[in-house]
Amino acid sequence: MNNRVLITGGAGFIGSNFISYLIERDKEIEIVNLDKLTYAGKLSNLKEFEGSENYTFIKGDICDTKLINSLFEKFRFSGVIHFAAESHVDNSIKTPDAFINTNVYGTFNLLNIAKNHWMNAPFSFNEGCEDHRFHHISTDEVYGTLGKTGLFTEETPYAPNSPYSASKASSDFIVRSYFHTYGMNVVTTNCSNNYGPKQHDEKLIPTIIKKAINNEQIPIYGDGKNIRDWLYVEDHCRGIDLAFQKGISGETYNIGGKNERDNLYIAHKICDILDNIRPKEMPYSKQITFVKDRPGHDFRYAIDASKIENELGWFAIENFETGIIKTIEWYLKKYNK
């Protein structure tokens, strides 16, 4: 069997970290990275692989049926790992149509073309395609919001509250339907909030770091008490790899860091670290300011990752306090350029 994988959205935050991880782990794998290069995707995230024999970049849209078909015909992929998505909640409130198009139709288009190339009838694979797999990357936001207690499990009912999470929930269900209707070899992972190198500046942690060192106000929504379960991106990459290689077909695996922190804690933690490694006259925390909360802002997300821990042997290496130091150091180098 060939070891040629299509990775969509590989110039984005998690996708680029995953490609780096995968090429380091498996020198034999061939990766085709398809990315539309919207504002969130940067070729500089993967500049170290330019010219590599086992890495190919193609600029393109997952909604482009003709392009996707031509790529499957040319490269004969044995797997798809699907990261490509519009993912910023604030943007989904302003322009929900882009999220429905990319996240719902784009996922369907990829999935349907993969099925047509790998299968000749429901539950019947073409010769040599029996182990070909489609891995869909999703989010814990599909589950909605939690109160002060409890954790999301794979059995938690879906209750998305933003156009972004609704579009991801829709794509999850489409992937599920292709397993139950056609017998396609699919697996889905739903992750908690990622952080680490190469994340887009619009996200919470890069925003805090950048505003802090630029002596600007650090904006925190509402009272800053919204809680997220923070997952260091390299820990997520290991979980994706395990689920892709060893996950049971048709199953969903939740990947979370067991690092619940509220937004105000994160802002103060980053400020405290900066006070130590880049001190100035006033504490960085003096720059923290509260801004009007966004519509439909979920109070708390937290994941129970026991299924992937028990069945696939995954565990998080970094806790928030170790991972955030690595993250700050990376961004300080970036912003000093």
FENSULWO-V287172 format. One record per backbone hydrogen bond with DSSP energy under -0.5 kcal/mol. NH is the residue of the N-H (numbers start at 0). CO is the residue of the C=O. If there is no record, write none. Layout:
# FENSULWO-V287172
[[NH	CO] [NH	CO]]
This chain:
# FENSULWO-V287172
[[4	2] [4	29] [5	78] [6	4] [6	31] [7	5] [7	80] [8	33] [9	6] [11	8] [15	11] [16	12] [17	13] [18	14] [19	15] [20	16] [21	17] [22	18] [23	19] [24	20] [25	21] [26	24] [28	25] [29	2] [30	53] [31	4] [32	30] [32	55] [33	6] [33	31] [34	32] [34	57] [40	37] [41	10] [44	41] [45	42] [46	43] [48	45] [49	46] [51	48] [54	51] [55	30] [57	32] [59	34] [59	57] [63	60] [64	62] [67	63] [68	64] [69	65] [70	66] [71	67] [72	68] [73	69] [74	70] [75	71] [77	3] [78	3] [79	132] [80	5] [81	79] [81	134] [82	7] [82	80] [88	86] [91	87] [92	88] [93	89] [94	90] [97	94] [98	94] [99	95] [100	96] [101	97] [102	98] [103	98] [103	99] [104	99] [105	100] [106	101] [107	103] [108	104] [109	105] [110	106] [111	107] [112	108] [113	109] [114	110] [115	111] [116	112] [117	113] [118	114] [119	123] [120	123] [122	181] [123	120] [125	117] [128	125] [131	128] [132	77] [133	184] [134	79] [134	132] [135	133] [135	186] [136	81] [136	134] [137	135] [137	188] [139	190] [141	138] [142	139] [143	140] [145	299] [146	148] [151	301] [155	152] [158	141] [165	161] [166	162] [167	163] [168	164] [169	165] [170	166] [171	167] [172	168] [173	169] [174	170] [175	171] [176	172] [177	173] [178	174] [178	175] [179	175] [180	176] [181	177] [182	178] [183	177] [185	183] [186	133] [187	250] [188	135] [189	252] [190	137] [190	188] [191	254] [192	228] [194	230] [198	195] [202	199] [206	202] [207	203] [208	204] [209	205] [210	206] [211	207] [212	208] [213	209] [214	211] [215	210] [217	286] [218	216] [219	288] [221	290] [223	220] [226	298] [227	260] [229	227] [229	258] [230	192] [232	194] [234	231] [235	231] [236	232] [237	233] [238	234] [239	235] [240	236] [241	237] [242	238] [243	239] [244	240] [245	241] [246	241] [246	242] [249	185] [250	247] [252	187] [254	189] [255	253] [260	227] [262	225] [263	223] [265	261] [266	262] [267	263] [268	264] [269	265] [270	266] [271	267] [272	268] [273	269] [274	270] [275	271] [276	272] [277	273] [285	282] [286	283] [287	284] [288	217] [290	219] [296	293] [297	295] [300	226] [303	151] [304	302] [308	304] [309	305] [310	306] [311	307] [312	308] [313	307] [321	318] [322	318] [323	319] [325	321] [326	322] [327	323] [328	324] [329	325] [330	326] [331	327] [332	328] [333	329] [334	330] [335	331] [336	332] [336	333]]
